[in-house]
Structures are given as structure tokens and as C-alpha cells.
Amino acid sequence: MESAEFLESWISRARASGIAPLETMANTLATHSFGILAWYDHPISSGPMEGTNNKIKTMKRQAYGYRDLEFFKLRIMGIHEAKYALAG
């Protein structure tokens, strides 16, 4: 796998550089290399979910003081409907 070879090469060059921050970064990358390389097999991002969570937190801040939990739930469901309505 080309990506694994590149990562291993970079890690070995960074460790041999003698530069402390690069060596630290190389050790971190070596520790997490399995997860980093897994992205090439399954390119899944949590970005859309993080965006949805951010929208919910923003709505929660704006609605501070309201007591109608059912309306809040409907607004959360509306986030997804608005998203798909704009995509078509």
C-alpha cells in the first residue's frame, strides 16, 4: 500500500532528523498509524454529524428560557428537512 509506505518513510526520516518536535510528531503518527491508514480503506468523516451537533447547540442557546421541549424536538427534526430541501 503506497500510503503505508509513505507514512513509514516519513516517520523514519522524522525520527532520524534529531529535531525534537518532529520526533514527537513521528511517535504520535506511529501510535495512530492504524487509524490514519484506515481512512484510505473507509473514507468516513464525522464532519456532518459535528455540524448537526453544532446547530443543535446553537438552537439551544438561542432558545434559553423556553419550556416547550416538544417544540425544541421539532426544531431539531427540522434541521434535517431543511438540509435535504436545499439539496434538491
FILOVEX-400567 format. One line per field, with one value per residue: residue in three letters; x, y, z of N, C-alpha, C in turn. Coordinates in pm, whole numbers. Example, Ala and Ser with C-alpha at 12.3 -4.5 7.8 and 13.67 -1.06 7.14 Angstrom:
2
bake	c(ALA, SER);
n_xx	c(1319, 1285);
n_yy	c(-569, -225);
n_zz	c(780, 708);
ca_xx	c(1230, 1367);
ca_yy	c(-450, -106);
ca_zz	c(780, 714);
c_xx	c(1320, 1290);
c_yy	c(-330, 3);
c_zz	c(780, 787);
//
This chain:
88
bake	c(MET, GLU, SER, ALA, GLU, PHE, LEU, GLU, SER, TRP, ILE, SER, ARG, ALA, ARG, ALA, SER, GLY, ILE, ALA, PRO, LEU, GLU, THR, MET, ALA, ASN, THR, LEU, ALA, THR, HIS, SER, PHE, GLY, ILE, LEU, ALA, TRP, TYR, ASP, HIS, PRO, ILE, SER, SER, GLY, PRO, MET, GLU, GLY, THR, ASN, ASN, LYS, ILE, LYS, THR, MET, LYS, ARG, GLN, ALA, TYR, GLY, TYR, ARG, ASP, LEU, GLU, PHE, PHE, LYS, LEU, ARG, ILE, MET, GLY, ILE, HIS, GLU, ALA, LYS, TYR, ALA, LEU, ALA, GLY);
n_xx	c(85, 67, 26, 84, 354, 459, 394, 540, 799, 816, 792, 1025, 1226, 1171, 1218, 1490, 1587, 1669, 1544, 1353, 1064, 975, 1040, 869, 624, 645, 642, 382, 232, 310, 195, -76, -107, -253, -525, -506, -431, -651, -842, -797, -901, -1166, -1315, -1457, -1618, -1669, -1765, -2024, -2197, -2086, -2141, -2422, -2457, -2348, -2534, -2758, -2670, -2645, -2913, -3016, -2892, -3003, -3268, -3287, -3451, -3704, -3972, -4090, -4038, -4117, -4146, -3879, -3772, -3904, -3787, -3523, -3563, -3639, -3403, -3281, -3473, -3469, -3211, -3214, -3408, -3285, -3094, -3206);
n_yy	c(-117, 210, 441, 353, 292, 546, 680, 534, 584, 863, 879, 742, 910, 1146, 1069, 1024, 1277, 1430, 1649, 1758, 1828, 1714, 1447, 1386, 1423, 1220, 993, 1015, 989, 729, 587, 624, 524, 307, 388, 617, 516, 357, 526, 545, 309, 321, 596, 779, 1048, 1241, 1488, 1589, 1507, 1644, 1903, 1903, 1863, 2105, 2287, 2217, 2282, 2559, 2633, 2562, 2745, 2982, 2944, 2968, 2958, 2899, 2669, 2468, 2164, 1987, 2148, 2216, 1966, 1929, 2135, 2040, 1812, 1947, 2052, 1857, 1824, 2074, 2074, 1870, 1970, 2186, 2060, 1949);
n_zz	c(0, -93, 64, 326, 301, 246, 485, 678, 581, 618, 896, 979, 872, 1012, 1275, 1258, 1221, 1437, 1541, 1796, 1811, 1568, 1605, 1817, 1689, 1498, 1661, 1761, 1523, 1454, 1662, 1607, 1354, 1249, 1258, 1100, 850, 802, 705, 433, 338, 420, 375, 583, 734, 1029, 1010, 905, 1115, 1332, 1252, 1263, 1540, 1629, 1526, 1677, 1936, 1905, 1855, 2103, 2273, 2172, 2236, 2507, 2812, 2718, 2763, 2625, 2538, 2341, 2110, 2073, 2007, 1762, 1615, 1601, 1443, 1216, 1121, 961, 759, 635, 539, 344, 177, 59, -92, -318);
ca_xx	c(0, 151, 12, 156, 497, 491, 388, 657, 917, 816, 818, 1166, 1306, 1148, 1288, 1634, 1623, 1729, 1463, 1263, 922, 948, 1043, 744, 517, 663, 593, 236, 182, 332, 94, -209, -97, -361, -643, -479, -433, -786, -921, -781, -991, -1304, -1310, -1577, -1590, -1769, -1795, -2167, -2256, -2038, -2217, -2556, -2446, -2325, -2662, -2844, -2621, -2679, -3057, -3036, -2853, -3099, -3399, -3271, -3565, -3828, -4001, -4159, -3941, -4168, -4111, -3735, -3754, -3948, -3684, -3410, -3604, -3644, -3267, -3259, -3565, -3420, -3088, -3246, -3488, -3194, -3008, -3275);
ca_yy	c(0, 328, 534, 297, 309, 688, 715, 474, 658, 994, 856, 707, 1029, 1242, 1019, 1036, 1416, 1491, 1764, 1705, 1831, 1618, 1314, 1371, 1405, 1088, 895, 1026, 928, 584, 533, 631, 491, 216, 470, 708, 437, 303, 624, 517, 199, 362, 742, 825, 1168, 1276, 1630, 1621, 1490, 1755, 2021, 1891, 1889, 2248, 2356, 2191, 2364, 2698, 2648, 2552, 2875, 3084, 2917, 2964, 3011, 2837, 2546, 2373, 2066, 1928, 2238, 2202, 1842, 1955, 2218, 1952, 1733, 2039, 2074, 1760, 1852, 2193, 2035, 1795, 2054, 2272, 1979, 1903);
ca_zz	c(0, -112, 177, 440, 274, 262, 628, 744, 537, 685, 1038, 1000, 847, 1120, 1395, 1237, 1199, 1555, 1580, 1899, 1776, 1461, 1665, 1892, 1590, 1439, 1758, 1764, 1399, 1462, 1755, 1546, 1211, 1209, 1233, 988, 726, 783, 629, 292, 305, 450, 395, 652, 813, 1129, 989, 902, 1248, 1415, 1209, 1319, 1684, 1648, 1502, 1792, 2049, 1876, 1880, 2247, 2330, 2131, 2297, 2652, 2884, 2671, 2837, 2538, 2491, 2217, 2000, 2054, 1931, 1624, 1551, 1571, 1325, 1103, 1068, 854, 649, 565, 470, 223, 88, -17, -177, -438);
c_xx	c(90, 145, 88, 307, 540, 495, 508, 786, 927, 851, 966, 1258, 1291, 1219, 1439, 1680, 1695, 1655, 1352, 1114, 885, 949, 917, 627, 526, 613, 441, 176, 199, 228, -43, -210, -208, -487, -626, -490, -571, -873, -911, -869, -1137, -1306, -1440, -1538, -1703, -1812, -1943, -2235, -2212, -2113, -2358, -2555, -2426, -2454, -2756, -2801, -2655, -2826, -3087, -3001, -2955, -3233, -3392, -3391, -3698, -3848, -4065, -4058, -3986, -4135, -3962, -3704, -3794, -3847, -3562, -3442, -3606, -3508, -3245, -3349, -3517, -3295, -3120, -3329, -3397, -3109, -3073, -3286);
c_yy	c(124, 424, 483, 313, 453, 727, 658, 547, 793, 979, 827, 828, 1132, 1198, 1037, 1181, 1480, 1615, 1712, 1714, 1732, 1476, 1285, 1346, 1267, 979, 896, 961, 777, 519, 524, 588, 398, 295, 564, 633, 377, 398, 596, 401, 239, 512, 798, 944, 1191, 1422, 1662, 1608, 1603, 1883, 2020, 1919, 2037, 2326, 2338, 2275, 2511, 2725, 2646, 2683, 2982, 3067, 2914, 3030, 2955, 2705, 2439, 2278, 2003, 2016, 2230, 2076, 1860, 2039, 2134, 1867, 1820, 2070, 1984, 1785, 1971, 2159, 1965, 1877, 2142, 2191, 1946, 2010);
c_zz	c(0, 7, 300, 423, 294, 410, 703, 708, 609, 832, 1062, 974, 957, 1248, 1381, 1226, 1317, 1604, 1672, 1861, 1664, 1514, 1745, 1798, 1526, 1533, 1767, 1640, 1400, 1553, 1688, 1400, 1164, 1174, 1115, 856, 698, 701, 479, 246, 320, 478, 453, 739, 912, 1114, 984, 1038, 1341, 1379, 1265, 1469, 1712, 1627, 1620, 1912, 2029, 1902, 2030, 2316, 2296, 2202, 2449, 2719, 2837, 2742, 2749, 2475, 2358, 2096, 1969, 1974, 1785, 1548, 1513, 1448, 1200, 1043, 948, 735, 568, 484, 338, 126, 2, -116, -310, -538);
//
